[in-house]
Each structure stands twice: as structure tokens, then as C-alpha cells.
Amino acid sequence: MGASTQRSIVIQGAADSADDVIVFLPPAGSVASPYFPIGDLLADALPAVHCETPGRGRLATEEPPGSVHEAADRWATELAEALPGRRLHFFGHSLGALYAYELTLRFEARPVCEAASLSASGAREPGSKPRSLLTTAFAALRAPDRQDGAGEQWMDRDLRMRGEYRTAHQAVRAPLALLCGASDPFARPAEMEQWQRFTSGPYLGLSTFRGGHDYYLSDPRAIAEAITRTVHHSRHPESITPPE
């Protein structure tokens, strides 16, 4: 990637004094801003960090990442530098779920920070084959949200990275929580359950919410509450009720 003069993470809240930090990973074709309303609803003891993709938004002059792994490498480096010793709780929606998974693997392999939990939202499991027809529909659906063609370019790049993504199907040790919209056509609730194969740690179950793929935009309070429960369960595993 090209030389950078800006950090690609944005901290929301007092992360310097916190033990647990929520790390939000951007969805396909988007920037970090959709998560800020969720961060506003988290307790003061749960600051948020928003990972931004180079090549868009305030980082528009930087070279975009060429792969999911390349993006995760940069964020892992910056998170380790900014938040050493913290317990990181990764939340990723859509393509962001793959970013969250890759970051969890990186911090479990090099625990300068603790990968305390992984929340995967609105995405099929790593290694699943993208559906070409749904991918085209998804791009058409999201494009009007952006101006001057930027959204289309971002989506094209992200869909390419999703299609080229490869995984060794390695399981994480962190607790795993799953979230999705009840009517999401891109990651159906039954399909989300395949993520269970990607953790050897506690499985915290699947939470479904009213709405489709972008369900998290309409009820940020419910998502903030789900994240807070995940943090609690990661600290108190004895409180976990096994999913039926």
C-alpha cells in the first residue's frame, strides 16, 4: 500500500482508560460512519474504534487495499500501536465480518491485544462462494447511497476482494456471536449458523433483527445492547446459556 500520513482508525470515546474496546469493521461499499450511532449508545466504559478503508472518505488519496488480508494487516498494526493490552471486541457487518475474523486470528497469533470476542453480522462464513446474481443485485441496491460514482467504485473493489478472498478455515478461540436481519437475502439466518465451525470457544448464538441486509441502521440501540451482552459473556463465561 502507498505511504500514509493518516491513521486509518478513528477512536470514539475514552479508549485510553478502558479495558474493553469495540472495534467496528466497515461493510462492503461503505465507510465507517454508519456505526457511529451504535457507538454513541454504548456505555462510557465501552469506547469504539472505527476502522476506515484507505482510498475512500478522509483517506481518499491513499491507495486502496488489494485484499481482505492486506486491509486487516494495516488495521492490526495500527490497533496494536494505539491500544496495546486492551481487550478488543470485533464487530463486522457484510464484508466487515471477514475483516473481523481476520483481525481475531491476527491478535490470537500475536496477542499484543486480546481478541476478546468476534461478532459476525450479515455475512456468510469464510470460504463460502459468493453468489454472482445476488452480488450484482447487492451492488445495484447500494450504489444510490453514494455520490459522484464513489460508491460504485468502492463496491466494485470490495466485491472483487470478497470474490478473491481465501481462508485456511482456521477456528478462532474467541467467543462468537452472530447477528443478521430476519429478511436478509444475502446472508440468511440459517446460513449464518455455518459460522459455528469457525470457533473453538464459546458460541453465543444467533440474534435476528427485524429488517433486511442493513437492519443495523434502523435500530442501533438493539445492536448496542447485543454488543454489550457479548462483552459481558466474554468476561463471565459462566453466564452463557448454550443456544438451543
Phi, psi and omega per residue, in radians:
M1 nan 2.727 -3.108
G2 -1.228 2.907 3.137
A3 -1.093 2.483 -3.083
S4 -2.113 2.427 3.036
T5 -1.902 -0.029 -3.128
Q6 -2.191 2.585 3.037
R7 -1.338 2.490 -3.098
S8 -1.659 0.240 3.043
I9 -2.124 2.517 3.126
V10 -2.108 2.214 -3.083
I11 -1.713 2.244 3.126
Q12 -2.011 1.860 -3.097
G13 1.882 -3.046 -3.038
A14 -1.642 1.341 -3.107
A15 -1.243 -0.405 -3.098
D16 -1.104 -0.521 -3.069
S17 -1.883 0.159 -3.064
A18 -1.765 2.615 3.024
D19 -1.565 -0.674 -3.118
D20 -1.916 2.368 -3.139
V21 -2.314 2.328 3.071
I22 -1.550 2.271 -3.138
V23 -2.008 2.005 -3.123
F24 -1.674 2.317 3.126
L25 -1.943 2.377 -2.957
P26 -1.241 2.514 3.052
P27 -1.293 2.938 -3.130
A28 -1.071 2.383 3.064
G29 1.234 0.320 -3.017
S30 -2.346 -3.082 3.062
V31 -2.087 -2.981 -3.045
A32 -1.417 -0.345 -2.960
S33 -1.004 -0.521 3.134
P34 -1.038 -0.360 -3.110
Y35 -1.523 -0.224 -3.062
F36 -1.052 -0.680 3.088
P37 -1.073 -0.564 3.079
I38 -1.195 -0.792 3.124
G39 -1.031 -0.622 3.129
D40 -1.106 -0.443 -3.064
L41 -1.641 -0.106 3.083
L42 -1.351 2.683 3.117
A43 -1.098 2.752 3.137
D44 -1.006 -0.513 -3.133
A45 -1.333 -0.064 3.139
L46 -2.145 1.327 3.073
P47 -1.189 2.828 -3.118
A48 -2.081 2.589 3.000
V49 -2.123 2.273 -3.124
H50 -1.904 2.100 3.117
C51 -1.531 2.215 -3.101
E52 -1.890 2.515 -3.100
T53 -1.508 2.140 3.049
P54 -0.983 2.516 3.135
G55 1.721 0.013 3.119
R56 -2.592 2.837 3.137
G57 1.064 -2.377 -3.124
R58 -1.254 -0.200 3.097
L59 -1.820 0.463 -3.014
A60 -1.081 -0.462 -3.100
T61 -1.462 -0.094 -3.115
E62 -1.574 2.758 3.129
E63 -1.252 2.261 3.132
P64 -1.157 2.684 3.073
P65 -1.150 2.597 3.139
G66 -1.588 -0.169 -3.100
S67 -2.799 2.874 3.038
V68 -1.023 -0.723 -3.112
H69 -1.136 -0.690 -3.132
E70 -1.139 -0.743 3.102
A71 -1.108 -0.771 -3.133
A72 -1.114 -0.638 3.121
D73 -1.066 -0.776 -3.122
R74 -1.139 -0.816 -3.134
W75 -1.115 -0.642 3.123
A76 -1.085 -0.730 3.123
T77 -1.090 -0.804 -3.088
E78 -1.247 -0.645 3.078
L79 -1.121 -0.723 3.132
A80 -1.111 -0.668 -3.139
E81 -1.257 -0.685 -3.043
A82 -1.479 -0.510 -2.976
L83 -2.344 0.867 -3.116
P84 -1.083 2.426 3.071
G85 1.440 -0.098 -3.116
R86 -1.398 2.764 2.992
R87 -1.580 1.989 -3.058
L88 -1.756 2.287 3.125
H89 -1.982 1.918 -3.017
F90 -1.573 2.249 3.068
F91 -2.174 2.091 3.132
G92 -2.331 2.320 3.109
H93 -1.942 2.445 3.120
S94 1.070 -2.259 3.088
L95 -0.999 -0.520 3.120
G96 -1.023 -0.438 3.108
A97 -1.151 -0.645 3.079
L98 -1.204 -0.698 3.054
Y99 -1.021 -0.782 -3.113
A100 -1.088 -0.728 3.103
Y101 -1.075 -0.807 -3.130
E102 -1.136 -0.661 3.107
L103 -1.180 -0.665 3.081
T104 -1.046 -0.790 3.092
L105 -1.032 -0.743 -3.089
R106 -1.132 -0.734 -3.111
F107 -1.392 -0.348 2.990
E108 -1.308 -0.520 3.112
A109 -1.389 -0.542 -3.106
R110 -2.366 1.452 -2.931
P111 -1.373 0.967 2.987
V112 -1.192 -0.468 2.904
C113 -2.183 2.742 3.098
E114 -1.602 2.223 3.000
A115 -1.391 1.670 -2.950
A116 -1.511 -0.468 3.078
S117 -2.890 2.767 3.097
L118 -2.243 2.104 3.065
S119 -1.989 2.003 -3.137
A120 -1.825 2.247 -3.038
S121 -2.245 2.331 2.975
G122 0.967 0.698 -3.118
A123 -2.623 2.476 3.009
R124 -1.283 2.859 -3.002
E125 -1.140 2.748 3.079
P126 -0.974 2.388 3.126
G127 1.592 -0.159 3.101
S128 -1.239 2.572 -3.089
K129 -1.453 2.233 3.116
P130 -1.064 2.516 3.056
R131 -1.516 2.034 -3.014
S132 -1.092 -0.751 -3.109
L133 -1.183 -0.730 3.120
L134 -1.203 -0.584 3.098
T135 -1.077 -0.770 3.109
T136 -1.091 -0.754 3.128
A137 -1.119 -0.681 3.140
F138 -1.090 -0.781 3.124
A139 -1.066 -0.746 3.140
A140 -1.152 -0.625 -3.127
L141 -1.166 -0.725 -3.020
R142 -1.525 -0.394 -3.034
A143 -0.964 -0.719 -3.097
P144 -1.115 -0.230 -3.128
D145 -1.273 -0.223 -3.061
R146 -2.008 2.847 -3.115
Q147 -1.963 2.713 3.025
D148 1.014 0.449 3.064
G149 1.360 -0.015 -3.102
A150 -1.088 -0.731 -3.107
G151 -1.061 -0.696 3.131
E152 -1.115 -0.713 3.128
Q153 -1.146 -0.756 3.128
W154 -1.087 -0.773 -3.119
M155 -1.117 -0.752 3.124
D156 -0.999 -0.805 -3.141
R157 -1.114 -0.767 -3.092
D158 -1.188 -0.671 3.100
L159 -1.165 -0.615 3.073
R160 -1.133 -0.789 3.127
M161 -1.098 -0.666 3.100
R162 -1.117 -0.717 -3.132
G163 -1.207 -0.533 -3.099
E164 -1.609 -0.093 -3.074
Y165 -1.141 2.343 3.084
R166 -2.230 2.551 -3.110
T167 -2.384 2.663 3.051
A168 -1.545 0.121 3.129
H169 1.012 0.651 3.141
Q170 -1.390 2.353 3.107
A171 -1.451 2.478 3.035
V172 -1.543 2.885 3.081
R173 -1.698 -0.236 -3.062
A174 -1.240 2.644 2.998
P175 -0.999 2.477 -3.090
L176 -2.055 2.204 3.020
A177 -2.059 2.493 -3.141
L178 -2.082 2.473 3.134
L179 -2.430 2.508 3.067
C180 -2.861 2.843 3.033
G181 -1.388 2.452 -3.074
A182 -1.075 -0.499 -3.114
S183 -1.996 0.480 3.127
D184 -1.240 2.069 -3.133
P185 -1.423 -0.219 -3.063
F186 -1.634 -0.510 3.080
A187 -2.489 1.590 -3.076
R188 -1.264 2.636 -3.132
P189 -0.880 -0.769 -3.129
A190 -1.124 -0.582 3.122
E191 -1.265 -0.595 3.135
M192 -1.021 -0.526 -3.090
E193 -1.062 -0.356 3.132
Q194 -1.100 -0.332 3.089
W195 -1.075 -0.382 -3.113
Q196 -0.986 -0.487 -3.142
R197 -1.221 -0.129 -3.032
F198 -1.872 0.314 2.975
T199 -2.444 2.454 2.980
S200 -1.759 -0.013 3.111
G201 -1.652 -2.890 -3.115
P202 -1.130 2.417 3.016
Y203 -1.739 2.107 -3.024
L204 -1.615 0.020 3.056
G205 1.666 3.049 -3.132
L206 -1.902 2.189 3.053
S207 -1.863 2.183 3.098
T208 -1.883 2.549 -3.076
F209 -2.234 2.686 3.119
R210 -1.113 2.287 3.092
G211 2.182 -3.100 -3.109
G212 -1.762 -2.446 -3.014
H213 -1.107 -0.664 -3.108
D214 -1.701 0.631 -3.091
Y215 -0.947 -0.593 -3.016
Y216 -1.173 -0.296 -3.139
L217 -1.328 -0.482 -3.029
S218 -1.556 -0.343 -3.111
D219 -2.477 1.201 -3.099
P220 -1.085 -0.482 -3.136
R221 -1.133 -0.706 3.132
A222 -1.123 -0.641 3.126
I223 -1.227 -0.711 3.097
A224 -1.061 -0.691 3.115
E225 -1.166 -0.679 3.111
A226 -1.131 -0.723 3.109
I227 -1.112 -0.740 3.136
T228 -1.072 -0.707 3.090
R229 -1.100 -0.702 3.141
T230 -1.093 -0.748 3.099
V231 -1.067 -0.765 3.127
H232 -1.059 -0.801 -3.126
H233 -1.137 -0.587 3.130
S234 -1.159 -0.527 3.120
R235 -1.534 -0.422 -3.088
H236 -2.315 1.275 -3.087
P237 -1.050 -0.385 3.120
E238 -1.181 -0.286 -3.133
S239 -1.518 -0.068 -3.081
I240 -1.321 2.225 3.005
T241 -1.662 2.065 -3.103
P242 -0.992 2.338 3.100
P243 -1.065 2.541 3.120
E244 -1.297 nan nan
